[in-house]
Each structure stands twice: as structure tokens, then as C-alpha cells.
Amino acid sequence: MYEQRIDQVRAKLERLRQADSTFALFGASRHRYALAPPWNPEDAIKFERTWQVTLPEEYKAFLLYVGSGGAGPYYGLERPENGVYTDLDTKDELNLIAEPFPYTEAWNLELDEDVGLLSQDERTEIETAYFSAKHSAGLLRISNFGCGVSINLVVNGPAYGEIWVDDRSNDNGLYPDHYFGNRERLTFLAWYEAWLDRSLEQIKEGAAADDELG
């Protein structure tokens, strides 16, 4: 079903790998354009049964025919088994990915009073509620943006298949990913290909700037 799209992604990734041989782009020095081995169908079945989710078909096609982690936006693609945690850096608390993601529009906490006027206990209570896993239920962490920000694939809930940002660590809440300048909601392959296109353009612009300086 996604054969042509997958071939296109593979070709662009190879072009990018060759164009950025010094790993100059953000995150490239970490993933170095390498991919973890693709899954086989049994891996996908096991993951879905273990975590009680149905992975979006675009994402599953990538896992089966491209790779199960590695080269990708920001610090690269997380392996699915690592994306089930609430925090990609610590990986010490499981997220509620089998429960529905509750949002279809951007969400952030709105307070009716000045936080500075609250007691320490009240502020702690608000912070605990803000970072509750109930807000990230149904999200599979697929990429680490850095600074506590994660990029996520909705695997359960009405926004199923969309890419969302969890930016609560910077008090910005959760929202659909528009980091690549897109106005529409992105699904996995559109998001990944947008990264490839932008990265290839950055390499091209860098080469053009070097030519002008030369």
C-alpha cells in the first residue's frame, strides 16, 4: 500500500546521507543516518499485543521496510520499545499508551490565579497534575527534540495517526506538530519526509552559501 512512498523515503534518506557526510545537521552526529534493523511482522504483532495498541499503518510500514529507529528528525527516531515511557531521557515511568489521547486541539493548563500567590504545596499539586500521564495517554514517543520536549505519534484516540508535540517541560502544553512550517496535521510518513526535504534544502543552502563565499 505504501510501497511507492517508502521507496521515495529510502531514496531521499540515501541522498541526505551522502550530502551530509560530515554530520553537520542538527542531531546527525548522534544517529549518523544509520537505521536499526527493520521489524518483521511478528515484531509488530508482539508489540501491539504487549501494549494493546494498533500502530498506524504508515508507521508500521516504515518499521517493517525501512528501519525500527535511528536516522530521523532531531536526535533521531526512537525505537518503539523506548517510546512507551513518559520521559525519553529517564525511561523510568511507562506512559498510558493503551488509553485514548484526550485532545484534538492544542492544550495547555490555564490558571485562574497568580501562581506566585499560591503556597508551595499548591504549586506542587498543580505541577503534578500538569505532568500527569493522563495528558499524554495514547502517545508513543517517536523522537527526542531535546530540552524535555518529545515528538509523538498518536496511537489511540480521535487524533489517531497524527504527530503531536509534548512541550509541557517548557510550560507550552501539547499541540499538533507544525515545526516544519506545515499548516495541515502531519501523519508519520509526511512528517518524516518533511524532515528529509528540509534537511536536503539546508544542505543545498549551505553549499550555495559556501560557493558565494568562495
C-alpha positions, 0 to 999 in steps of 0.5 A: 500500500505504501510501497511507492512512498517508502521507496521515495523515503529510502531514496531521499534518506540515501541522498541526505546521507551522502550530502551530509557526510560530515554530520553537520545537521542538527542531531546527525552526529548522534544517529549518523543516518544509520537505521536499526534493523527493520521489524518483521511482522511478528515484531509488530504483532508482539508489540501491539499485543504487549501494549494493546495498541494498533500502530498506524499503518504508515508507521508500521510500514516504515518499521517493517521496510525501512528501519525500527529507529535511528536516522530521523528528525532531531536526535533521531527516531526512537525505537518503539520499545523506548517510546512507551515511557513518559520521559525519553531521557529517564525511561523510568515511568511507562506512559498510558499508551493503551488509553485514548489521547484526550485532545484534538486541539492544542492544550495547555493548563490555564490558571485562574490565579497568580501562581506566585500567590499560591503556597508551595504545596499548591504549586506542587499539586498543580505541577503534578497534575500538569505532568500527569500521564493522563495528558499524554495517554495514547502517545508513543514517543517517536523522537527526542527534540531535546530540552524535555520536549518529545515528538509523538505519534498518536496511537489511540484516540480521535487524533489517531495517526497524527504527530503531536508535540509534548512541550509541557517541560517548557510550560507550552502544553501539547499541540499538533506538530507544525515545526516544519512550517506545515499548516495541515496535521502531519501523519508519520510518513509526511512528517518524516519526509518533511524532515528529509526535504528540509534537511536536503534544502539546508544542505543545498543552502549551505553549499550555495552559501559556501560557493558565494563565499568562495 
